[in-house]
Amino acid sequence: MKSPFPGMDPFIEGHGHLWEDFHSDLIGLIKGVIAAALPPNYVVQSQPRAYLLLADSEDKTQRPFVPDVGAFSTEPAQGHGGAQRAVAVAEATATDEPQTLRAFVAEEYREQFLEIYEVEPEWRLVTCIEVLSPSNKRPKTTGWDQYLRKRQALLLGEANLVEIDLLRGGTRMPMLDKWPDSPYVLMMCRRERAPYCQVWRGYFDRPLPTIPVPLSAPHPDVRLDLQPLVEATYGRSRYHLRIDYAKPLTPRLSDEQSAWLARRLCERAAK
């Protein structure tokens, strides 16, 4: 079954456990489309970006702390004095409860991106394609800092950049000019025109736009039609069985958007 949204489905982002699966599958489909359209002297390959994230215990299932050390007496409990000592040990144990602390846990996080290389006359990076993850949109985090450094190098003319932001949440990457007021944005920067970029608006109530993926002159751009790839990812992973559209979203939909969604769900239920 298809998503009720003709464009990007915001509930995929809203169910955080789905996003990593969606991101990985979408990158794979984009790679297949690009590879099939490239001239003979080009290759496209996926690359991992890995870093450690510090997650506190609020992101984990909390379990009670159970001490694994016990105290034992080597003296036998004899007479009244032995009983008094036993009571004293019991009282100390009863009042000396463990304290619960939140630990920071380092987890390795991996996200995929695509790079297009020209093989001849020499091996050279031509274009980088990035589908942003939530970690890329959290300022002052490792995911933000690593991607921002790479992005700045590309926008200084190192290679062409295609940046696909299908996330409503988080902070958008810095620009001198204001981003358009749309739920999603798709950006393309040609190496020879950097730092000037072309930006397309993306919505969930209409199909996502087709964007160009630039190559080296004189080769023409590869046209990337995102909407069929998003729909294929949704259908293949059967997200309709895993998403509860009755639950509220974060970020919330506006009243108008919520009413639109309710009508769409009613129409789908009636079919």
Rosetta silent file (secondary structure, phi, psi, omega in degrees, C-alpha in Angstrom):
SEQUENCE: MKSPFPGMDPFIEGHGHLWEDFHSDLIGLIKGVIAAALPPNYVVQSQPRAYLLLADSEDKTQRPFVPDVGAFSTEPAQGHGGAQRAVAVAEATATDEPQTLRAFVAEEYREQFLEIYEVEPEWRLVTCIEVLSPSNKRPKTTGWDQYLRKRQALLLGEANLVEIDLLRGGTRMPMLDKWPDSPYVLMMCRRERAPYCQVWRGYFDRPLPTIPVPLSAPHPDVRLDLQPLVEATYGRSRYHLRIDYAKPLTPRLSDEQSAWLARRLCERAAK
SCORE:     score description
SCORE:     0.000 S_00000001
   1 L     0.000  143.141 -178.901    0.000    0.000    0.000 S_00000001
   2 L   -82.760  160.836  174.491    1.187    3.508   -0.809 S_00000001
   3 L   -65.792  148.706  174.999    1.665    6.325    1.652 S_00000001
   4 L   -70.532   -9.323 -179.047   -1.327    8.686    2.004 S_00000001
   5 L   -96.527  124.483  177.637    1.068   11.538    1.214 S_00000001
   6 L   -65.837  -23.932  178.100    1.702   12.279   -2.482 S_00000001
   7 L  -106.330 -135.879  177.360    5.086   13.750   -1.530 S_00000001
   8 L   -73.541  138.329  178.740    7.371   12.971    1.393 S_00000001
   9 L   -89.403  110.318 -177.010    5.693   11.139    4.268 S_00000001
  10 H   -69.149  -15.274 -179.552    6.487   13.084    7.476 S_00000001
  11 H   -73.036  -19.787  175.102    5.516   10.107    9.636 S_00000001
  12 H   -64.602  -44.017  175.392    8.689    8.288    8.581 S_00000001
  13 H   -66.452  -38.500 -177.355   10.664   10.989   10.353 S_00000001
  14 H   -65.514  -27.162  174.023    8.172   10.987   13.217 S_00000001
  15 L  -100.306   88.028 -170.960    8.860    7.306   13.869 S_00000001
  16 H   -53.204  -31.127 -178.402   12.573    7.683   14.528 S_00000001
  17 H   -68.799  -15.553  178.533   13.260    3.949   14.396 S_00000001
  18 H   -87.289  -23.088 -168.445   12.226    3.973   10.712 S_00000001
  19 H   -63.305  -43.261 -178.266   14.452    6.794    9.558 S_00000001
  20 H   -61.902  -39.895  177.124   17.740    4.904    9.458 S_00000001
  21 H   -64.274  -46.310  178.896   16.104    2.123    7.437 S_00000001
  22 H   -60.572  -45.849 -177.988   14.509    4.655    5.082 S_00000001
  23 H   -59.844  -46.944 -178.209   17.766    6.580    4.666 S_00000001
  24 H   -63.912  -44.560 -179.398   19.773    3.473    3.812 S_00000001
  25 H   -66.803  -41.149 -178.949   17.217    2.165    1.296 S_00000001
  26 H   -64.623  -41.794  176.997   16.757    5.548   -0.389 S_00000001
  27 H   -58.969  -41.872  179.543   20.519    5.989   -0.811 S_00000001
  28 H   -63.850  -40.347  178.819   20.682    2.548   -2.422 S_00000001
  29 H   -68.717  -40.803  176.640   17.887    3.367   -4.883 S_00000001
  30 H   -60.502  -42.172  179.024   19.444    6.732   -5.774 S_00000001
  31 H   -59.606  -42.896 -179.653   22.734    4.966   -6.422 S_00000001
  32 H   -63.454  -42.522  179.606   21.043    2.516   -8.798 S_00000001
  33 H   -65.221  -44.218 -179.759   19.325    5.275  -10.778 S_00000001
  34 H   -64.893  -44.865 -178.087   22.503    7.348  -11.036 S_00000001
  35 H   -60.005  -38.883 -178.685   24.662    4.365  -12.019 S_00000001
  36 H   -69.596  -21.871 -175.073   22.295    3.430  -14.842 S_00000001
  37 H  -103.303   -5.652 -175.318   22.422    6.972  -16.286 S_00000001
  38 L   -74.715  145.819  170.881   26.149    7.732  -16.004 S_00000001
  39 L   -61.867  164.624 -173.700   28.423    7.983  -19.069 S_00000001
  40 L   -60.239  -27.861 -175.053   30.961    5.142  -19.449 S_00000001
  41 L   -94.701   23.538  177.834   33.856    7.027  -17.821 S_00000001
  42 E  -123.839  153.357  171.276   32.034    7.650  -14.521 S_00000001
  43 E  -135.946  152.537  174.034   31.395    5.556  -11.426 S_00000001
  44 E  -123.813  137.069  179.202   29.188    6.120   -8.379 S_00000001
  45 E  -141.051  149.687  176.609   29.915    4.600   -5.002 S_00000001
  46 E   -89.019  145.245 -179.347   28.448    4.796   -1.514 S_00000001
  47 E  -129.477  144.322  176.588   30.648    5.918    1.339 S_00000001
  48 E   -95.026  144.978  169.427   30.106    5.640    5.109 S_00000001
  49 E  -117.601  120.180 -174.357   30.537    8.482    7.564 S_00000001
  50 E  -120.338  142.989  175.286   31.051    7.150   11.072 S_00000001
  51 E  -160.198  166.177 -179.795   31.290    8.881   14.422 S_00000001
  52 E   -94.547  135.754  174.152   30.507    8.294   18.070 S_00000001
  53 E  -111.438  139.953  175.491   27.353    9.663   19.643 S_00000001
  54 E   -97.080  115.870  179.765   26.946   10.138   23.365 S_00000001
  55 E  -113.737  131.740  177.989   23.497    9.018   24.453 S_00000001
  56 L   -85.435  177.073 -172.680   22.305    9.397   28.022 S_00000001
  57 H   -67.279  -13.694  177.953   20.184    6.862   29.852 S_00000001
  58 H   -68.866  -20.680  177.337   16.967    8.617   28.783 S_00000001
  59 H   -88.046   -1.304 -176.076   17.558    7.120   25.342 S_00000001
  60 L  -115.204  166.900  170.449   17.875    3.654   26.831 S_00000001
  61 L   -79.429  117.553 -176.917   15.595    1.234   28.603 S_00000001
  62 L   -76.164  136.674  176.641   16.285    1.908   32.267 S_00000001
  63 L  -124.515  147.981  179.930   16.981   -1.062   34.471 S_00000001
  64 L   -66.125  147.248  177.853   17.339   -1.058   38.241 S_00000001
  65 L   -83.607  122.030  179.829   20.838   -1.061   39.641 S_00000001
  66 L  -117.537  116.262 -179.531   21.549   -4.296   41.494 S_00000001
  67 L   -61.750  142.838  179.805   24.836   -4.478   43.453 S_00000001
  68 L  -109.283   17.556  176.891   26.907   -7.510   42.588 S_00000001
  69 L  -122.359  130.452  177.990   28.988   -7.445   45.814 S_00000001
  70 L  -114.846  154.918  178.389   27.755   -8.900   49.099 S_00000001
  71 L  -108.265  130.928 -178.507   29.148   -8.529   52.656 S_00000001
  72 L  -129.199  146.874  176.445   29.561  -11.604   54.783 S_00000001
  73 L   -96.820  137.090  177.408   30.730  -12.111   58.358 S_00000001
  74 L   -88.974   -5.691 -179.614   33.302  -14.795   59.112 S_00000001
  75 L   -96.064  135.123  177.719   32.246  -14.862   62.769 S_00000001
  76 L   -68.274  147.591  178.911   29.395  -17.133   63.804 S_00000001
  77 L   -81.733   98.291 -176.508   26.367  -15.415   65.324 S_00000001
  78 L  -113.326  129.821  173.737   26.598  -16.604   68.920 S_00000001
  79 H    65.304 -164.017 -175.261   24.353  -15.476   71.724 S_00000001
  80 H   -67.459  -37.351  179.561   22.797  -12.075   72.227 S_00000001
  81 H   -63.227  -39.485  177.760   25.839  -10.162   70.952 S_00000001
  82 H   -63.484  -37.814  178.702   25.768  -12.047   67.671 S_00000001
  83 H   -65.667  -40.506  178.832   22.102  -11.178   67.227 S_00000001
  84 H   -61.994  -43.259  178.529   22.814   -7.481   67.874 S_00000001
  85 H   -62.681  -39.387  179.323   25.548   -7.503   65.258 S_00000001
  86 H   -63.244  -41.595  178.337   23.213   -9.171   62.741 S_00000001
  87 H   -63.869  -42.221 -179.575   20.539   -6.531   63.391 S_00000001
  88 H   -61.730  -42.746  178.092   23.106   -3.741   62.937 S_00000001
  89 H   -63.993  -41.366 -179.581   24.250   -5.210   59.599 S_00000001
  90 H   -63.974  -42.924  179.947   20.633   -5.575   58.451 S_00000001
  91 H   -63.860  -41.149  179.918   19.812   -1.983   59.396 S_00000001
  92 H   -64.312  -39.490 -179.351   22.874   -0.665   57.564 S_00000001
  93 H   -67.985  -38.186 -177.165   21.984   -2.678   54.492 S_00000001
  94 H   -68.329  -32.754 -176.648   18.373   -1.487   54.490 S_00000001
  95 H   -92.056  -14.929 -176.165   19.293    2.188   54.653 S_00000001
  96 L   -95.160   64.975 -177.430   22.258    2.072   52.296 S_00000001
  97 L   -77.385  146.709  178.369   20.272    2.000   49.050 S_00000001
  98 L   -68.326  150.775  177.598   22.095    2.436   45.712 S_00000001
  99 L   -98.566  135.115  179.495   21.804    5.756   43.928 S_00000001
 100 L   -88.162  124.244  178.598   20.618    5.795   40.312 S_00000001
 101 L  -121.179  149.745  177.577   22.833    7.829   37.966 S_00000001
 102 L   -91.093  124.137 -178.098   22.473    8.488   34.259 S_00000001
 103 L   -97.274  149.262  171.076   25.446    7.239   32.257 S_00000001
 104 L   -93.545  130.292 -176.733   26.734    8.542   28.961 S_00000001
 105 E  -119.239  127.588  179.091   27.163    5.769   26.417 S_00000001
 106 E   -87.036  123.096  178.129   29.245    6.130   23.282 S_00000001
 107 E  -121.569  138.512  177.149   27.579    4.566   20.245 S_00000001
 108 E   -80.309  130.320 -179.491   29.015    4.363   16.754 S_00000001
 109 E  -118.152  133.304 -179.012   26.705    5.954   14.196 S_00000001
 110 E  -124.330  135.343  174.911   27.035    5.334   10.472 S_00000001
 111 E  -135.279  146.330 -175.216   25.345    7.187    7.619 S_00000001
 112 E  -100.168  146.882  169.611   25.769    6.685    3.895 S_00000001
 113 E  -141.263  169.506 -176.476   26.328    9.232    1.151 S_00000001
 114 E  -115.162  144.825  174.953   27.148    8.957   -2.563 S_00000001
 115 E  -130.093  133.562  177.250   30.131   10.148   -4.552 S_00000001
 116 E  -105.696  126.798 -178.135   30.380   10.303   -8.341 S_00000001
 117 E  -116.760  143.639  169.522   33.878   10.002   -9.796 S_00000001
 118 E   -94.906  125.365 -174.140   35.223   10.633  -13.268 S_00000001
 119 L   -83.729  -39.495 -178.517   37.696    7.872  -14.111 S_00000001
 120 L  -122.433  143.572    7.104   39.345    9.398  -17.205 S_00000001
 121 L   -77.164  -11.900  173.937   41.521   11.303  -17.884 S_00000001
 122 L  -150.781  157.865  179.561   42.167   10.937  -14.130 S_00000001
 123 L   -68.654  118.361 -173.873   40.308    9.718  -11.060 S_00000001
 124 E  -148.608  134.571  175.738   38.493   12.801   -9.756 S_00000001
 125 E   -69.403  126.850 -177.614   35.575   13.500   -7.445 S_00000001
 126 E  -106.796  -49.397 -173.812   32.851   15.203   -9.478 S_00000001
 127 E  -144.027  141.074  173.031   29.680   15.254   -7.354 S_00000001
 128 E  -114.961  134.501  178.296   28.644   14.369   -3.818 S_00000001
 129 E  -116.006  120.753 -177.899   25.009   13.452   -3.024 S_00000001
 130 E  -119.707  129.664  167.605   23.907   13.781    0.592 S_00000001
 131 E  -106.640  111.958 -171.012   20.572   12.790    2.121 S_00000001
 132 L   -66.318  144.915  174.221   20.616   14.524    5.498 S_00000001
 133 L  -106.300  162.149  176.813   20.081   12.585    8.722 S_00000001
 134 H   -53.918  -34.808 -179.220   18.696   13.975   11.994 S_00000001
 135 H   -66.263  -24.927  178.040   22.231   13.987   13.405 S_00000001
 136 H   -75.736  -12.987 -174.464   23.317   16.392   10.634 S_00000001
 137 H  -112.350   19.396  176.160   20.693   18.915   11.785 S_00000001
 138 L  -112.356  100.999 -178.119   21.630   19.142   15.462 S_00000001
 139 L   -56.357  148.879  177.531   24.041   22.078   15.947 S_00000001
 140 L    64.408   29.366  172.361   27.110   21.575   18.133 S_00000001
 141 L  -119.182  166.161 -179.604   27.059   17.815   17.707 S_00000001
 142 H   -61.764  -42.019 -179.855   29.580   15.543   16.016 S_00000001
 143 H   -61.671  -42.156  176.857   27.177   14.767   13.162 S_00000001
 144 H   -63.843  -50.727 -174.194   26.597   18.475   12.502 S_00000001
 145 H   -63.347  -43.682 -178.485   30.289   19.438   12.751 S_00000001
 146 H   -64.650  -45.827 -178.856   31.582   16.653   10.508 S_00000001
 147 H   -69.371  -37.128 -179.188   29.054   17.287    7.764 S_00000001
 148 H   -62.208  -41.160  177.825   29.391   21.079    7.986 S_00000001
 149 H   -62.029  -43.833  178.881   33.161   20.880    7.425 S_00000001
 150 H   -64.921  -43.716 -178.889   32.660   18.671    4.384 S_00000001
 151 H   -60.457  -42.777 -179.905   29.854   20.881    3.072 S_00000001
 152 H   -63.877  -39.147  177.885   31.965   24.013    3.342 S_00000001
 153 H   -63.606  -41.660  179.416   34.804   22.390    1.392 S_00000001
 154 H   -67.165  -39.685 -179.212   32.408   21.388   -1.386 S_00000001
 155 H   -74.119   -8.823  171.589   30.810   24.850   -1.481 S_00000001
 156 H   -88.281    3.841  174.615   34.253   26.351   -1.930 S_00000001
 157 H   103.583   15.229 -179.853   34.409   24.594   -5.283 S_00000001
 158 H   -69.287  -37.812  178.926   35.930   21.223   -4.447 S_00000001
 159 L  -165.675  170.370  173.885   33.114   19.363   -6.263 S_00000001
 160 E   -69.086  150.812  179.602   29.424   19.608   -7.129 S_00000001
 161 E  -131.211  131.246  169.043   27.020   19.098   -4.220 S_00000001
 162 E  -117.704  120.210 -176.440   23.472   17.740   -4.145 S_00000001
 163 E  -120.671  120.631 -175.151   21.912   18.061   -0.692 S_00000001
 164 E  -113.738  113.886 -179.388   18.517   16.448   -0.001 S_00000001
 165 E  -111.979  100.910 -179.862   16.778   17.470    3.217 S_00000001
 166 L  -106.943   31.489 -179.280   13.644   15.382    3.787 S_00000001
 167 L  -120.616  129.029  175.906   13.436   16.239    7.492 S_00000001
 168 L   -81.132  -30.113 -176.864   11.073   18.812    9.003 S_00000001
 169 L   -83.589  169.962  177.028   12.806   18.724   12.366 S_00000001
 170 L    83.092 -173.841 -178.604   16.185   20.077   13.385 S_00000001
 171 L  -107.320  128.832  179.149   18.114   23.120   12.182 S_00000001
 172 L   -69.966  155.081 -178.100   18.768   23.641    8.506 S_00000001
 173 L   -62.631  149.888 -175.418   22.328   24.071    7.316 S_00000001
 174 L   -67.813  138.622  175.869   23.637   27.663    7.362 S_00000001
 175 L  -138.746  153.058  175.426   23.093   29.862    4.291 S_00000001
 176 L   -70.836  -34.829  178.136   23.655   33.574    3.671 S_00000001
 177 L  -102.209  157.715 -175.900   20.141   33.848    2.240 S_00000001
 178 L   -72.070  136.399  174.791   16.971   32.591    3.892 S_00000001
 179 L   -65.047  152.079  175.671   15.803   29.087    3.103 S_00000001
 180 L   -65.643  153.674 -178.944   12.348   28.845    1.464 S_00000001
 181 L   -86.135   77.851  178.934    9.392   28.322    3.771 S_00000001
 182 L  -140.868  155.617 -177.917    8.629   24.719    2.852 S_00000001
 183 L   -59.948  -34.524 -175.791    8.738   21.484    4.856 S_00000001
 184 E  -132.525  155.057  177.476   11.603   20.104    2.764 S_00000001
 185 E  -137.947  145.425  176.602   14.365   21.543    0.610 S_00000001
 186 E  -126.828  127.113 -172.384   16.569   20.115   -2.118 S_00000001
 187 E  -123.482  144.565  175.094   19.732   21.972   -3.027 S_00000001
 188 E  -136.720  130.855  177.564   22.246   21.708   -5.861 S_00000001
 189 E  -125.167  120.440  176.155   25.510   23.637   -6.161 S_00000001
 190 L   -81.857  139.517 -176.447   27.619   23.464   -9.305 S_00000001
 191 H   -53.737  -43.134 -175.198   31.339   23.567   -8.696 S_00000001
 192 H   -75.836  -13.027  179.789   31.925   26.428  -11.139 S_00000001
 193 H  -111.331    2.210  179.891   29.158   28.548   -9.574 S_00000001
 194 L   -58.315  138.401   11.147   29.918   27.901   -5.890 S_00000001
 195 L   -96.367   17.599  178.590   28.814   29.220   -3.467 S_00000001
 196 L   -77.349  131.861 -172.966   25.648   30.084   -5.464 S_00000001
 197 L  -125.368  153.093  169.150   23.106   27.283   -5.170 S_00000001
 198 E  -101.089  136.976 -176.504   19.794   26.299   -6.698 S_00000001
 199 E  -128.807  134.176  176.258   17.098   25.295   -4.206 S_00000001
 200 E  -113.568  144.663  176.497   13.809   23.468   -4.798 S_00000001
 201 E   -83.864  145.835  175.992   10.895   23.309   -2.368 S_00000001
 202 E  -127.096  143.288 -176.948    9.573   19.961   -1.193 S_00000001
 203 L  -135.589  171.318  174.682    6.164   19.169    0.262 S_00000001
 204 L  -104.160  -10.957  179.412    4.159   16.189    1.448 S_00000001
 205 L  -100.055   10.207  175.009    0.895   17.120   -0.322 S_00000001
 206 L  -154.316  155.460 -176.755    2.470   17.104   -3.789 S_00000001
 207 L   -59.551  147.174  175.469    5.225   15.058   -5.459 S_00000001
 208 L   -66.142  150.082 -177.190    8.833   15.936   -4.747 S_00000001
 209 L   -74.974  158.115  170.264   10.586   17.757   -7.610 S_00000001
 210 E   -85.856  131.900 -176.010   12.995   16.228  -10.097 S_00000001
 211 E  -122.365  154.086  178.388   16.454   17.716   -9.615 S_00000001
 212 E   -85.094  143.186  171.827   19.626   17.743  -11.735 S_00000001
 213 E  -112.267  107.368 -172.878   22.775   15.912  -10.697 S_00000001
 214 L   -74.519  147.107  173.320   25.661   17.724  -12.414 S_00000001
 215 L  -118.552 -170.205  177.279   28.618   16.003  -14.067 S_00000001
 216 L   -82.709  145.559  175.255   31.714   17.414  -15.719 S_00000001
 217 L   -62.708  141.555    9.493   31.390   19.345  -18.984 S_00000001
 218 L   -96.550   15.559 -175.052   30.473   18.480  -21.674 S_00000001
 219 L   -74.409  138.291 -179.130   28.345   15.715  -20.152 S_00000001
 220 L   -73.290  162.408  177.023   24.710   16.626  -19.419 S_00000001
 221 L   -63.825  151.357  168.451   23.145   16.475  -15.967 S_00000001
 222 E   -90.694  130.600  179.993   21.570   13.274  -14.715 S_00000001
 223 E   -87.775  124.747 -178.582   17.912   13.868  -13.827 S_00000001
 224 E  -110.329  107.590  178.080   16.998   12.511  -10.382 S_00000001
 225 E   -93.690  102.729 -171.970   13.262   11.953   -9.885 S_00000001
 226 H   -74.859  -33.986 -170.562   13.007   11.424   -6.130 S_00000001
 227 H   -58.328  -47.061  178.001    9.306   10.745   -5.723 S_00000001
 228 H   -61.219  -30.016  179.975    9.235    7.230   -7.261 S_00000001
 229 H   -73.033  -39.745  175.786   12.241    6.287   -5.125 S_00000001
 230 H   -62.620  -43.788 -179.769   10.575    7.489   -1.925 S_00000001
 231 H   -65.604  -38.321  179.006    7.426    5.555   -2.857 S_00000001
 232 H   -65.928  -39.482  177.724    9.428    2.407   -3.680 S_00000001
 233 H   -63.854  -43.909  179.398   11.185    2.577   -0.316 S_00000001
 234 H   -60.540  -48.677 -176.813    7.856    2.997    1.482 S_00000001
 235 H   -68.855  -42.305 -177.274    6.230    0.105   -0.336 S_00000001
 236 H   -64.918  -36.337 -179.143    9.138   -2.317   -0.156 S_00000001
 237 H   -89.238   -1.715  177.465    9.525   -1.835    3.591 S_00000001
 238 L    54.090   50.748 -178.822    5.727   -1.954    4.162 S_00000001
 239 H   -64.999  -22.313  179.098    5.715    1.172    6.270 S_00000001
 240 H   -64.109  -21.652  176.882    1.911    1.220    6.173 S_00000001
 241 H   -85.502  -12.957 -172.403    2.015   -1.723    8.606 S_00000001
 242 L  -114.271  -10.943 -177.785    4.425    0.062   10.949 S_00000001
 243 L  -106.365  130.227  175.105    3.134    3.638   11.020 S_00000001
 244 L  -100.601  103.325 -176.271    0.186    4.726   13.163 S_00000001
 245 L   -75.435   -4.263  176.897   -1.210    7.789   11.411 S_00000001
 246 L   -84.157  -14.835 -178.747   -3.516    8.487   14.368 S_00000001
 247 L   -82.584  146.679  178.898   -0.592    9.475   16.587 S_00000001
 248 L   -69.627  152.903 -178.933    0.551   13.121   16.718 S_00000001
 249 L   -97.594  155.876  167.667    3.738   14.122   14.964 S_00000001
 250 L  -128.063  116.863   -2.598    6.810   15.944   16.218 S_00000001
 251 L   -65.370  151.552 -177.526    7.113   18.568   14.790 S_00000001
 252 L   -67.949  149.530  168.852    3.334   18.888   14.801 S_00000001
 253 L   -76.792  151.432  174.816    1.298   19.355   11.657 S_00000001
 254 L   -69.792  167.196  178.676   -0.683   22.571   11.440 S_00000001
 255 H   -59.349  -41.088  179.317   -4.454   22.421   11.874 S_00000001
 256 H   -65.364  -42.069  179.144   -4.898   22.785    8.134 S_00000001
 257 H   -67.742  -37.720  178.379   -2.401   20.028    7.409 S_00000001
 258 H   -64.575  -39.721  177.821   -4.006   17.745   10.020 S_00000001
 259 H   -65.744  -40.393  177.437   -7.420   18.265    8.426 S_00000001
 260 H   -60.768  -44.566  179.927   -5.956   17.486    5.001 S_00000001
 261 H   -62.948  -41.574  179.676   -4.406   14.264    6.356 S_00000001
 262 H   -59.702  -41.399  177.488   -7.708   13.219    7.958 S_00000001
 263 H   -64.667  -41.683 -179.995   -9.467   13.578    4.605 S_00000001
 264 H   -62.225  -43.044 -179.218   -6.744   11.578    2.851 S_00000001
 265 H   -66.397  -36.908  176.879   -6.993    8.767    5.396 S_00000001
 266 H   -65.346  -41.485  178.057  -10.772    8.660    5.045 S_00000001
 267 H   -63.228  -40.681 -178.744  -10.457    8.496    1.263 S_00000001
 268 H   -69.257  -38.324  179.528   -7.968    5.657    1.513 S_00000001
 269 H   -66.649  -28.332 -177.803  -10.154    3.726    3.990 S_00000001
 270 H   -77.938  -17.378 -176.875  -13.143    4.066    1.645 S_00000001
 271 L   -76.942    0.000    0.000  -11.300    2.436   -1.273 S_00000001
